């Protein structure tokens, strides 16, 4: 079951599908800070480092499925929100271009919940129409990763299509009964190191790979909300920037002062540190032997925050495998 991975990033989708028995044979990723991480974790896959806009579909191998999440910053509530007027938002059209030409049995596209905002409705509905026009029966749904064995509140839009000649329609797997929490993910991790000066990596000085955290001041935007969840709660959404990483659950909840203003509980200031890169990876359900390579620690947070949680990808992949490949 061969996959082509577009906008591959660090490979959260790929790893989830791999656990379900699929194999990424070719991937595309334009961000050079991600290349080494993808290549050491998926050494068998061909990695094309060009922008997808520059790649002719004849250069992409035939496959059973195409997976990928076009850049989300255009649609994110925390991003530009320019939507289809942003060049990154228009990369959806290149995804559809490749899909239309390669005609695999299925595709999966992922994006942030912000793409469902009313102001983006015309663009989103057009994407669904174009997926259908490309020859696919399309299903989409807003999912919370916490429903699929991910210890994190993370809302994402998942779009799955089956080629029409297969006469099948994807139905999303039902949420699992147990919702994992922070204690399930990171309780056993201890002694994280602060990043080196300039928020550079500690490299080989780390006993657990990537178990280091960003240091520096917290912005007024960050301090406007509580950023601490307890051990018995799922994590806040892991974002793509280290400065906005959640606070470790050992700290008390932040104290409310006034609208849009909170402070760290007096006397406990030393407890308030950001989650480490490895803790964020655990929350996104990457295993500890999945190594993130970077010099600037911010690139580690970026790769993890932009990834699809591995377990979420796995449960979707298993449903696709059952529907299309069980015979």
N, C-alpha and C positions, 0 to 999 in steps of 0.2 A: 504494500500500500504506500505508494510514493507521493510525497508532498513537495510542492513549491511554496516557499515562504516569502511573502512580500512585506517590506517594512519590518524585517525580522527582529530588530532590536537585539536584546540579549538572548531571546529564545524561550520565553515563558510558554507561549503557545506550542512551539516545537517540542519542548520537553514534555508537556502534558500529552500531546498526541503520540510522542515516542513511547510513553508509559502505556499507552493504549495499543501499541503495536504498529504504529505508523513510522515512516522513515523520511526525514527531510533530505532530499537529494540536491536541492538548489535553493539558495536564499539570496535575497537582495537587501543590503543595508548601506545607506549613504554616509552615516555618521562614523567617522574614523575612530572616535574614542570607544566605539563598541566592537570594532573588528576583532581585536585580540580575544576578547571575552567569548564572542560567538565561535571563533575558530578553535579555541582550546576545548570548548564544551561540545562542539559538533564537528569533529575533525573529518568526518566522512562526507560532509556537505560541501558543495561548491558554493563559495560566497562571492557574489558579484558586488563590487563596491561602487558602482555607478548609481546615479539617480535613476529611478525607474522611468523617468521621462526620456532618458537617453537609450533605453534598451528596446531593441526590436523583439517582438514576440518569437521570431524564428530562432533567437538565441536562448530561449527558455525551453528546457526539456518538457516532453509530455509527462503527465502525472495523473494521479487519481484524484487529487484534491489540491486546492489553493487556499492557503490560510494567511491572515495578516490583518493588522490594524493600521489603516492610514493615519498619519499624524493627527493627534486629537486637539492640539492647542487652539485651532481655529474654532472649535466648538465648546471648549471647556469654559465653565463659569469663572475659573481662575485665570483663563488665558485671554487672548485677544477678542474672542467672540465675533470675529469678522466672518466666520462661516465660509460660505462659498466665494466670498470676495477676497479670501486669503489664498495665496498660491498653494499653501499646505492643504487647505480644504479642498482644493481642486484635484489633489492627488487621488481622490476617490475615482476620478474618471480614468486614471491610468490603471488602477486595480481592475475596473470593469473592462478596459481595453484588453488587458492580458487574459482575463477570464473569457471574454467573448471569442478570442482567437484560439485559446488552448482547449476549451470545452472539457474540463475534467468532470468527474462524476459529481463532485460537490465543491462548495466553497464555504468559508467562514470568514466574516469580517467583524471587527470589534471596534467600538468607539465609546466615548464618554456619554454620560446621561445628558449632558448639555446639548447634544445634537437633536434632542427631542423638544427643545424649547420652541414655543410658538413661532418665534421669528425665523427659525431654521426649518419650519415645516415644509415649505415648498422645495427646498433643497433635499431634505431627507426623503420626501415622497418621490422626488425625481430619481434619487439613487435606487430606491426600491423598484421603480418602474424600469430603470435601465438594467438592473439585475434580471428582472423578469424578461425583458426584451432580448437579453443575451442568451435566453434559453433555459431559465431556471424557475422551479417552484420555490418561492421564497417565504421563509418564516423569520420573524424577528421578535425579540422580547427584551425588556429591561430586567436584568438579573442582579441580585445581590450575591457577591461571591461567598459571603458568610453562610449561605444556604448550601454550599457545595464544598464543605470541609476546608474553608479558608478562614483563619481567625482574624477577620477584618471586615468592617463595613465598607463595601466597595460596589457601587452601582455602575453597571456597564451595559451598553446595548450590544447584543449579540445578534448577528444576521447570518442565517444559514440557508443555503440553497442547494437543492438537488436537481440535476439535469432532468428536464421534462420528460425525455424518452424513458427514464427509469420508472415513471409513474408512481413516485413516492413523495411524501411531504414530511419534512422534519418536525418532530414534536419534542419540545424541550424536556429534559429529564426533571422529575419532580424533586423539590428541595429535600435534603436529607433531614432526618429527625434531630440529630445533634448539631448544635451550632458551636464550633470551637471558639475558645477565648485565648487571651494573651498567655495565660499560664500554660496552656497546652503547647504553645509555640516556643516560648523563650525562657521558661522558668529555669532550665538547667544551664543557661548561658551565664557566665560570671566574668568579672574582671575585664570589661571592655576598656580599650585604651583610647584616650583622646587623640585626635589627629595631630600630626606634627605641625610645626609652624607653617603658616600659610595654608592650613588644611590639606597638607600632603599626606600620603599614606605612610603607615608604619612598616609596610612591606613584610619582610621576613621576621620582624620582631613580634609578630602576632602569633599567639598560640592557637587561636582559632581564626582561620582565614576570613578576612574582611570584618573582624569584630572590633571596629573602631568607629568613633563618632565625631561628627563635625562640632567644632567649638566656635565661639563668637557670640556677639550680642543677638538678642531676640527683638524683632521689629515690633512697632506699635500694633501693626496688623496682627502679628502672631499673638501678642499679649491681649488682644481684644476678646479672645475666646479661651475657654478651658481647653488645654491641649493634653490633658492627662486622662487616660482610661485605666481602670483598675485591673488587677490580675484576672478577675472573673468576668471581664467584658471583652468583646472583640476590639481590635485596634481601630483607631480612626483610619481612614483611607491613607495608604502610603503614597505620597506625592513624589514628583520627579525632581524635587529640590531639597537638598539636605537642610537648608535653613528652616524649612517648614515640616521637618520630620517630627512626629509626635514625641512627647516626653515619656521616658521610661516609667512603667507602672509602679515602681518603688516610691515615687514621689506622691505627696498628697495632691488632691485636686486643687486647681488654682482658685484663689480667693476672689470673689466678685467684689469690685469696688464701685463701679457705676457702669452705665451702658457703654459697651465697647471698651471696657477697661478692667483688666484683672491683674493680679500680682501673684508671684510665688509666695507660698505660705511662709511668713516670717519664721526664721529659725531653722528652716529646712532647705534653704537655697541650694546647698551642696547636693541635694538629691535630684535636682532638676537638670537632667542631661537629656540630650536627644537620643533616640534609639540609634544603635549602631547600624552600619551597613548590613552586617550579618543578621542582626535582629530583624531588620526590614525584609531581608531575603527570606528568613524563616516565616515571617508573617505572610509573604507572598508565595509561600510553600515551595521555595527552591530548597533542594537538599544541600547539606553542608559540603558535599564534594563538587558542587557547582561553584566554580571560582570566578569571581569578578576581578578583572584586571584593569587597573587605573593608576595614575599618579596623583591626580587631584581627586580627593575623596568625593567631591560633588558629582563626579562622573559615575561613581558607584551608586549613589542615591538615584541619579537620573535613570540609569539602566533598570534598576529595580522598580522605581515608581512608574515607569512607562510600560512595564511588562504586564502581560495577562497572567494572573495567578495560575500556577502550574496545575493545581487541583481542579480549578474551574475548567481549564482546558481539557483535562483528563476526562471528566464526566461527560462533557459534550462530545469528545472524541469517541468515547465508548458507545454513546447512543448512535453516532454516525456509523461506527463499525458494525453495530448490531443491525442497523437498517440496510446497509449497502454491501457489507463484506462478509456477513455471517455464513453465507452459503458456500 
